Amino acid sequence: MKKSLKERYRNHIEVIEPIPVVYMRRVGAYGAENYTLMQDMKVWINRNNLWHKDGVIYGIARDNAYTTPAKECRYDVCFVTDSTFEDGVINYSTLPNGKYLVFEVPHTIEDVQHFWEEIAKTTTNTEQKVAFDTPILERYKFALVEKGFCEFCIPLLT
């Protein structure tokens, strides 16, 4: 029997403040193309000399794949910065702020897949109340990714 997310992965509660980001968006069924968008963002970050040890990328599935037609699902890859750029590739926004239950997960196919398979159980069996109208944030802090980890931020009601 697999351990629960709280037993398997380090976790903590964190308040995320409104953070300015630039982002690229893809519309369509969630899947491998989201990985391609992430790679495109990394190329853009490098091309603009923004890669640094404190950098952070977020992946945000904006729509519920169970209730939104696949062709209308939006996925954003965001990079934290308050800089502006003169190109047509990037959009500007602010991350959804609030209280989050943050899981630190090994950045492996197996562990990420396990996280997504178990998330429904975790959100229904937690003492914290989940804000289902706010998207889960995938967080990739460069320094943490270099150590082989990523984070998933589950929005909580305050």
Helices and strands as residue ranges (DSSP letters): H 5-8, E 10-16, E 20-27, H 32-47, E 56-61, G 70-72, E 74-80, E 91-94, E 98-106, H 109-124, E 137-141, H 142-146, E 149-156
